[in-house]
C-alpha cells in the first residue's frame, strides 16, 4: 500500500537517536521508509507516530538502507510480527493488511 505518512523511528537501545521518516510503502510484512539518517542492516527499530498517544507502534529490523540522490536514505524494514501496526480506532487511516 502506497502511503505518505510521517513516523518516528528510533532504536530501543538508544531512545535519544530518532529520525522522522515518511512511510512510502507499507505491507503486513514491512515497510519502505524515507529519512535523513543512515541506519545499519540488522539494527532493531521502533516505528511510531512519535506522539506517545498510542496512534501506532511497531518493532522492526532494518533489511537495507540505501543512499538516494537527493541526500535522503531509503530504508527497508521487516516487522517483528505480522499485522503489528495498529492505528487508533478513531483514525481514518487503514490498518496494515487492510485491502483498502
KANOR-V258100 format. One line per field, one symbol per residue. psi: psi as a letter, one per 40 degrees, with the letter a starting at -180 (. if undefined). burial: b if it has 16 or more other C-alpha atoms within 10 Angstrom, else e. A space follows every 50 residues. Layout:
# KANOR-V258100
psi = ???
burial = ???
This chain:
# KANOR-V258100
psi = hhighiihhihddgeehiihihhdihiedaihihaeihiiiehhihhiee deefdiiiiihhdihihideeihhhhihidiifdhhiideieiiiheie.
burial = eeeeebbbbbbeeeeeebbbbbbbbbbbbbbbbbbebebeeeebbbbbbb eeeebbbbbbbbbbbeeeeeeebbbbbbbbeebbbebeeeeeeebbeeee
